[in-house]
């Protein structure tokens, strides 16, 4: 089977013309209302194109879930969006900033424009209602004038779409396995044919066999229904398979963004490189692996300069004072459009701060 | 040489001695199902044989609910077995009282999955370790105790010791907490470590640090390690032998490299082909269907038969024994039996590759209803 026929890799279907459906611009989020809030997201910008699967990877506490919740205005207190905008562009080309919508418009937009499948979705179904009823509820709330019968039919069809037989509409959540509950959540998210589907660790609680089934299904449905996906996970190897583009987050910032294949074959940021060498391979030669030394920084006491420098093998004097920005990597012949936040790739910023630029290490310029 | 290392040496006086340290024979655990007049049981573990040797790591791989953690808890004697025997150095090790249990845990220690839950949040590292040291090494005081603590923390690479010994668990990262939990287990100077998913709650970048630490302990202290995981790739990296479980039974065992590179049992093949691996996008078991069976009424015969593309009548009626399928390898599949009615095994890849994941007609139906709704 060639790569292009596998919908999951999706590399044959990326629109050549960028057609952004969701643009996150300079989004900043802080936790805490006191004098010393924790800056969990700092000026994060991210673009999701129509029909694209965008992978968001990073360790726990790096802000990937916060990014998803902030972009949908679901951030619970004490989270506070302190800046930026989230522009959603509908099928008709009309742009609206999600962050400034009125409550009424926001309610209409949710689920219809952007749907979200939550982390641990298996536990977010109401245990005392039948699953069919829960899907019908959502339909009736968002589609005015839909008859109960139509809604029932549609609920049954949605379940079949995700591979659950229609006679399960009368089941309670506890009668379904974890994988099936996760599918129900995906069916519910797709009920109103949203254009953007945000999936926050949708397969983390599942076994690999079930994970593969769900991931395949998402890819197939994406290809037919044409929605875009933001897929959040800590499992980079899974992302390389299913995502078109990958953004890697560290300590509340995006440190690298590129096509999935480029991230895997030619990582430019030392952290991406470390992450890729943190999971043992199932095939190929067995090699000694070390992971990344140290642990992620405390966001409440973030040092100036590059937040990764304490764990980085390529850190130099400028890293302690200059904060890296996302720039094109300083490697000739790189795919255009990829970016990396590392001072090794940004000699101009290093020189401007009065330090001597250091060359890009061989490891990061393959 | 520190005391534990010396002890490890003396224990290993005869390197040719290949008798298992801890052994389970015909291990069985059934949990009663609650309810009025219910005599149902959950068949959590059935007929599992297992051997742990000095300085060797055995991985137990399987999906959640396959019984791997139950085996760890049985081996730690945290609950009684329904059937079968646990042997420590060939002697029946069934614990009958508190004194016996304490003597047993001195030799067999367990590391739990969640380092956030397994350390008491109101006590410092010093308190946690001191308690364990005093229980297992006698009433040490003063300088002796300090030496013991710093030796333990050094062994798990939490250095400089002064920086960590007076911390509370919440001041440590997940990886550091797991190291403290490992240090606590080591204070008993055990012969066997039962590690129940020791890295699955940790961040990706620090998992390997813990695995490398456990490997270092295996080599230096000659501890026998049972490594329980759902990640077959980490089993390949870390374990000498791998056993694959499905629905409470062992379906395949052998050295880790052959089990992962050339899986024999159809379930192992499905497992290996389902794991994400960017190196090999084509070798994918796509369109696989079904899930693990109910363990209250497990399927007759092979428990994998409802999902197995090669299953025949013999698979649905008779339980397959573990059959030899190569050097030191066993697989519980009738396909490797020497009998006329055995099923013919093919490649899981080919079988699953053909089926589409989404039904075309269904999709059309859903799209049809949705346009009606919009109208």
Interface residues (C-beta under 8 A of the other chain):
Chain A: X1 X2 X3 X6 X9 X59 X60 X139 X143 X146 X150 X153 X154 X157 X158 X160 X161 X163 X177 X178 X179 X180 X193 X207 X208 X209 X210 X211 X212 X213 X216 X217 X220 X221 X224 X234 X235 X236 X237 X238 X240 X241 X264 X274 X275 X278 X279 X280 X281 X282 X283 X284 X286 X289 X290 X291 X292 X293 X295 X296 X311
Chain B: X63 X64 X173 X174 X175 X176 X203 X204 X205 X206 X207 X208 X209 X212 X230 X231 X232 X233 X234 X236 X237 X238 X257 X260 X261 X270 X271 X272 X274 X275 X276 X277 X278 X279 X280 X281 X282 X283 X284 X285 X286 X287 X288 X289 X291 X292 X353 X356 X357 X358 X359 X362 X363 X365 X366 X369 X370 X372 X373
